[in-house]
Amino acid sequence: MRRTTVIISVVALIAGLAGIALMPRVARLGAQTTGDADLAGAARAAVRDPSGHRGLAVALVENGRIRTAGLGDRDRTGQPVEPGTSFEIGSVTKALTGMLLADQAAAGVVRPDDPLGATWPTVTGPARDVTLAELASHRAGLPRLAPDGILGWARILWSNVSGGNPYAGQDTDAIRSAADRVTPDDERGEVHYSNLGPSVLGHALAARAGVAYADLLRARLLQPLGMDATVIATQADDLPAGRAHGGRASGRPLDTWSGVGYAPAGVGPWSTAEDLGRLAAATLAGTAPGADATTARFREDENTHIGYGWFTTRHGDHEVVWHNGATGGFRSYIGLERATGRAVVVLGNTDKGVEPIGLRLLGVPEKEAGAGTPPAPVWIGAGLAVAFTFLGGLSLLGTARRRELDRVTVVAAVVWAFAYLGLAHRMGDWSVVPVWLWPLGAGLSAAAATLAVTRWSALPVVDARVPWRRLLSVASSLLAAVLAVAAVSD
C-alpha cells in the first residue's frame, strides 16, 4: 500500500509539473508599439489592466487631425499591430447601415417612415409594415435573431461552444425568410437591440437600389470617404491579408465570422483604425454621407438616445455618440464628442471590452468610463474551467475505487478524464479563473489513472451479463469524448 501511494504521488507530481508547461496562456497586451508614439502611450495608459488584451489599434481625432497607433500583437506569433491592421468590427457596422438610410433618404430614394414592404416588396409577412426608421433604431419589435427552427438554434449554440461562426450559411434569402416568419411584438416602438432588424434594413436598402448590400455600402459610404481597407468577408477567401487574429481573453483562438445575411449588422466586415478614423473625422465634421444618422431621435433610457444606428449616451458632463462591436474574438468601439471636437476608435483582437479605453481617451472620468463589459456570460466560462478541470479526475478516482470494475470501463474513464482536461483548457475562461488550477486537475487525473492501473491485472476485460452492450456503451462514450475534444481544437 505504501509503495502504491508513493507511485501515485510521484506520477501526480510529474503530471502537475507537465501541466504547468501546458496550462492555458491568458492573452496579455504586448509591448510592441507602432504609429504615433504619444497616442500609443496614452492608449496604453488608458488600458489599465493589460491582461485579456492581445493587440489594439487606436485612432484619435482632434481639431480635424487624425492620429493612429498600434499596440501589442496581431496574432500569436508576435507580429505587431499596425494602424493599418484589419480587425473584425462587428456591430459598428450597424452605424454604417444607419448612415446608408440617412444617405438614401437625403438622396430622395427612400423616406425613413417608408414601410419595409414598400422598400423590399418580396417581404410579405407581418414585418412588412415596420418602418425603415424603426429598423435602424431597434424599435421594430423584431427579435435579436430568428434562426429557422430548433436546428438553427442548435447550430448557433454549437458554434458558440466550438468557437465557430454562428452565422455561417445565412444569406440574403435567409434574412428575407426570417422577416416573413416573425411578427413584431408588443414592444414595437421601444428600443430593444436586434441583429435581425439592421440586417433586414441593409438588404432592403440594397434591394431598393438594385445591388448587393456590400456594393451599396462601398459606393455610397466607403469610397467617398477613402475607406479602401474596409471590406465585407462573405467567405474565407475574402479575409484581408495581414489581418489580426481573434481569440478569447483566456487565450483560445476562434474562427472568424463571415457571411452575407447578417453583414449589415456586423457579420463579415473588417476595417482598420486608419479607415474608421476617417469615418469618425468626417462624421464629426458633418461631411460624411449620412452623417445625420448620428442625430439622437428616440429615447432608450434616462441617459441614452438613439438615431439611425448610432447611440448617444451621457457620461457625467460628456455626451458621446457611439457604437461598439463584438464578434467571437474581436471588440471594437467608435465614439464622437461634438462638444470637444474629438473622436476615438479602438479595435481589439480578443473578447475583452475596449469601450472604457475609448472613453478614457475622450477624457471621460474613470468613474464614468467604467471597467468595461467582460466576456459574457462570465460565470459560464469560469464554471466550465473549474468543473471540467476536476470533473474527469474525480470521476475516474471514484471509478478506480469501485469494487465491481472491468478494463473497458477503466479505459473509458481514463479517456474522459483527460478529455475533460482538454475541454477545460479550450472552453474555460482562464482570464477570470486562476490558471494554476489546471495543473492541479492534471495531477488529479494522473493520480486517479495510476490508481486504476494498479488494479489492471486483477480486472476482467468485461464484467457484464451482456458483454456486447457494455462494449457498445464504452465505444459510444469514447467516440463522444473524441468528438468533443475535436470540436474545440484548432
HUZI-V677199 format. One record per helix or strand of 2 or more residues. SS is the DSSP state (H for helix, E for strand). FROM is the first residue (numbers start at 1). LEN is the number of residues. Records with the same first field share a line. If there is no record, write none. Layout:
# HUZI-V677199
SS = FROM-LEN + FROM-LEN
This chain:
# HUZI-V677199
H = 2-21 + 37-11 + 92-15 + 116-4 + 126-4 + 132-5 + 149-14 + 172-10 + 195-15 + 213-13 + 236-3 + 263-3 + 273-13 + 291-4 + 355-7 + 366-4 + 378-23 + 407-21 + 436-19 + 456-3 + 467-22
E = 33-3 + 55-8 + 65-9 + 87-2 + 231-2 + 269-3 + 298-2 + 304-3 + 311-5 + 318-9 + 331-7 + 342-7
